[in-house]
Each structure stands twice: as C-alpha cells, then as structure tokens.
Amino acid sequence: MSIEPTSLNKQLYQYLLDVSLREPEVCKSLRQEISKDPLYFMQCNPDTAQFLALILRLISAKRCLEIGVYLGYTTLRLALELPPDGEIIACDISDEWSEQAAKYWQEAKVADKIKFRKAPALETLGNLIADTNNHLSYDFAFIDADKNNYSAYYELCLKLIRPNGIIAFDNTLWHGDVARPEVKDESTEGIRALNNLLAKDERIDLSLLSIGDGLSLVRKK
C-alpha cells in the first residue's frame, strides 16, 4: 500500500523539533540571531542540519566541503561533529556573513576546523582539484548555494569526494516549483537539471528526501 508523505504544518513541525532536535546551545544562539536577518529563509533548517551531522558520524567523516555558508549555522553544526583534526572548506563570496558567524565558531572552539574561502565556489573547487593530493580525499560535501550552478558544483565535487563518500544538496524540491512546468526561472531550471542528471547517473546511489525544501543525498560508488 502506497501512502502519501505527511504534510508538515507549523504545529506538526514544532512537534517534530520538540521530540527529536538535539541542538547544542551555541547553535541555538546562532539560529536565533539568524532569525532576525532579512534573508533568514536561506538558512538550512535545524533538523536538516542535525540529519547531516548524523551522516558525518555514520561515515566517520573528517574532511568536508561546504558550498554556500550564509551565516554559518550548518558550518557550525557540522564542525562540531568532526574530530579535532577534521576540517571544512567553507566556500562563499561574502566574508561579511562569515565574520558575523565567526564569534560562534570561536565560542564553540571549532574555528580551527573551518577554512573559509572567499571566492566563487567554482574557483575554489577548481583550485582544490588542481592539487592532485586532494582528489578523492574528502568524505562529505554539502551544496546549498546558487542553484543554477548546482550541476557544475556536483561534477567538481565528484573529483574530490572519495568512494562511498556523500554529497548532499539542499532545496532540490524548490518550494514545489520543480514540478510546475510553467515555472522556468534560472534557479528552478538549475535544480531541474541537477535532479535529471542525478536520476540517470550510474556513478552514484541516490535518494531525494522530502526534508525541509527537499534534500538529495548521493553516495559515490
């Protein structure tokens, strides 16, 4: 018997958080600050960030890539899950946001794990690939940046992620617009292109989850 996914209204989503969210206080403080920012909707949901942190634990991740940092909540949540010698290469074009997040990274004593790169992520990933020592050396990548470049980020991350490593993409259901043929803006088309690419890609195993705004997980074979 096929059952449609449960729709999460505000009340049910709050119940989900009440019974499952285990959020460190420093993360909660940063999230509360982010809620005051006009672009707060760009932030990954706390339950999604917790799920990603669980994945890091399951695969014993040590080296990570993050494409799109915003105010650093997910960066912080993931860094807390890494071992003392772990690292996250955090890519964004704005250091204003990362500077705001840095005090929380310092407070949580994970700042040394976070290597912020202010540059277009395509450039940063290209520079990492240029050093062949980086090939297949990363355990995990989280992609949550400009949607029109999702497919390009994916192809570059595949060169850096080890076999059995995980790549996660946020917003792959994109408020439902991906299923509306009449919506043809650049971001929507970018996500559609990625989803179609992943669906046919024999280099990976795939699951698209109805978490938050859609979370796609791929395991590199």
C-alpha positions in Angstrom: 0.0 0.0 0.0 1.4 3.4 -1.0 1.0 6.2 1.5 1.5 9.9 0.6 4.1 11.7 2.7 2.7 13.5 5.8 2.4 17.3 5.2 4.1 19.2 7.9 2.1 22.2 9.1 3.5 24.5 11.7 2.1 22.6 14.6 3.4 19.2 13.4 6.8 20.6 12.5 7.1 22.1 16.0 6.3 18.6 17.4 9.0 17.1 15.3 11.5 19.6 16.7 10.3 19.0 20.3 10.8 15.3 20.2 13.9 15.0 18.0 16.0 18.1 17.9 19.2 17.9 20.0 20.7 21.3 19.3 23.8 22.5 21.0 23.2 25.8 22.8 25.8 27.6 20.7 23.9 26.5 17.6 20.6 27.6 19.1 22.0 31.0 19.9 23.3 31.5 16.3 20.0 30.3 14.9 18.1 32.8 17.0 20.4 35.6 15.7 19.9 34.4 12.1 16.1 34.6 12.6 16.4 38.4 12.8 18.2 38.6 9.4 16.0 39.6 6.4 17.4 36.6 4.5 16.9 34.1 7.3 15.0 31.8 4.9 18.3 31.0 3.3 19.4 29.1 6.4 19.2 25.3 6.5 16.5 24.1 8.9 17.9 22.8 12.3 16.5 19.3 11.8 18.2 19.1 8.4 21.5 20.3 9.9 21.2 17.6 12.6 20.5 15.0 10.0 23.6 16.0 8.1 25.6 15.9 11.3 24.4 12.3 11.9 25.6 11.4 8.4 29.0 12.7 9.2 29.1 10.4 12.3 27.8 7.4 10.3 30.6 7.7 7.7 33.3 8.8 10.2 33.8 12.0 8.2 37.0 14.0 8.7 37.3 16.3 5.6 34.2 18.2 4.3 33.3 20.7 1.6 30.5 23.3 2.1 29.3 25.3 -0.9 27.3 28.2 0.4 27.9 29.4 4.0 25.5 32.3 4.6 25.6 32.9 8.4 27.4 29.7 9.2 24.8 27.7 11.1 25.3 24.5 9.2 29.0 25.1 9.1 29.0 25.2 12.9 26.7 22.2 13.3 29.0 20.1 11.0 32.2 21.3 12.5 31.0 20.2 16.0 30.6 16.7 14.6 34.2 16.4 13.2 37.2 15.1 15.1 39.7 17.6 16.4 41.8 17.3 13.3 38.9 17.5 10.9 38.3 20.4 8.5 35.6 22.0 6.5 36.4 24.0 3.4 33.6 26.6 3.6 33.0 28.4 0.3 31.1 31.7 -0.1 31.5 35.0 -1.9 30.7 37.1 1.2 33.0 37.4 4.1 30.6 39.8 5.9 28.4 36.9 6.8 31.3 34.6 7.8 32.7 37.3 10.1 29.3 37.5 11.8 29.3 33.7 12.3 33.0 33.6 13.4 32.2 34.6 17.0 30.0 31.5 17.3 32.7 29.3 15.7 35.2 30.7 18.2 32.8 30.2 21.1 32.2 26.5 20.1 36.0 26.0 19.8 35.7 24.8 16.2 37.1 27.8 14.3 40.4 26.0 13.6 38.4 23.3 11.7 36.7 25.8 9.4 38.7 27.0 6.4 36.7 29.9 4.9 37.4 30.6 1.2 36.0 33.9 0.0 35.7 33.3 -3.8 33.3 31.9 -6.3 33.0 28.2 -5.3 33.7 27.1 -8.8 37.1 28.8 -8.5 37.8 27.3 -5.0 36.9 23.8 -6.1 39.0 24.2 -9.2 42.0 25.2 -7.1 41.5 22.2 -4.9 41.3 19.9 -7.9 44.5 21.4 -9.3 46.3 19.8 -6.4 46.0 16.1 -7.1 46.6 15.3 -3.5 43.0 16.5 -2.9 41.5 14.0 -5.4 39.2 11.5 -3.7 40.3 12.8 -0.3 37.0 14.4 1.0 34.3 12.4 2.8 31.3 14.7 2.5 30.1 17.8 0.6 27.0 20.0 1.3 25.8 22.1 -1.6 23.5 25.0 -0.8 24.4 28.0 -3.0 23.3 29.4 -6.3 21.0 26.9 -7.9 22.0 27.5 -11.5 25.5 26.1 -10.7 24.4 23.0 -8.8 25.3 20.6 -11.7 28.7 22.2 -12.1 29.4 22.0 -8.3 28.4 18.4 -8.4 30.8 17.4 -11.2 33.7 19.1 -9.4 32.8 17.6 -6.0 32.8 14.2 -7.6 36.5 14.6 -8.3 37.2 15.4 -4.6 34.9 13.0 -2.8 36.2 9.5 -2.0 34.3 6.4 -3.0 31.5 5.8 -0.5 31.6 9.5 0.3 28.4 11.5 0.5 27.2 14.7 -1.4 24.1 16.4 -0.1 22.1 19.1 -2.0 19.6 21.4 -0.3 16.4 22.8 -1.9 16.0 20.1 -4.5 12.2 20.4 -4.4 12.4 24.2 -4.5 9.1 25.1 -3.0 7.4 22.8 -5.4 8.4 24.8 -8.4 10.4 21.9 -10.0 7.1 20.1 -10.6 5.4 23.1 -12.2 6.3 23.2 -15.9 5.2 26.8 -16.3 8.0 27.9 -13.9 11.1 28.5 -15.9 13.4 30.9 -13.9 17.1 30.2 -13.8 17.2 28.8 -10.3 14.3 26.4 -10.9 15.8 25.2 -14.2 19.1 24.7 -12.5 17.6 22.4 -9.9 15.7 20.5 -12.5 18.8 20.0 -14.5 20.6 18.6 -11.4 17.7 16.4 -10.5 17.5 15.0 -14.0 21.3 14.4 -14.0 21.3 12.6 -10.7 18.4 10.4 -11.7 20.4 8.9 -14.6 23.9 9.0 -13.1 25.3 5.5 -12.7 28.3 6.8 -10.8 26.2 7.3 -7.6 23.4 5.9 -5.4 20.6 8.4 -4.9 17.8 9.3 -2.6 15.7 12.5 -2.7 14.1 13.1 0.7 11.2 15.4 1.5 13.0 17.0 4.3 12.7 20.8 4.5 12.7 22.1 0.9 14.0 18.8 -0.4 17.3 17.1 0.4 19.1 15.0 -2.1 21.7 12.5 -0.9 24.1 10.7 -3.2 26.7 8.1 -2.4 29.7 8.0 -4.7 30.3 4.5 -5.9 
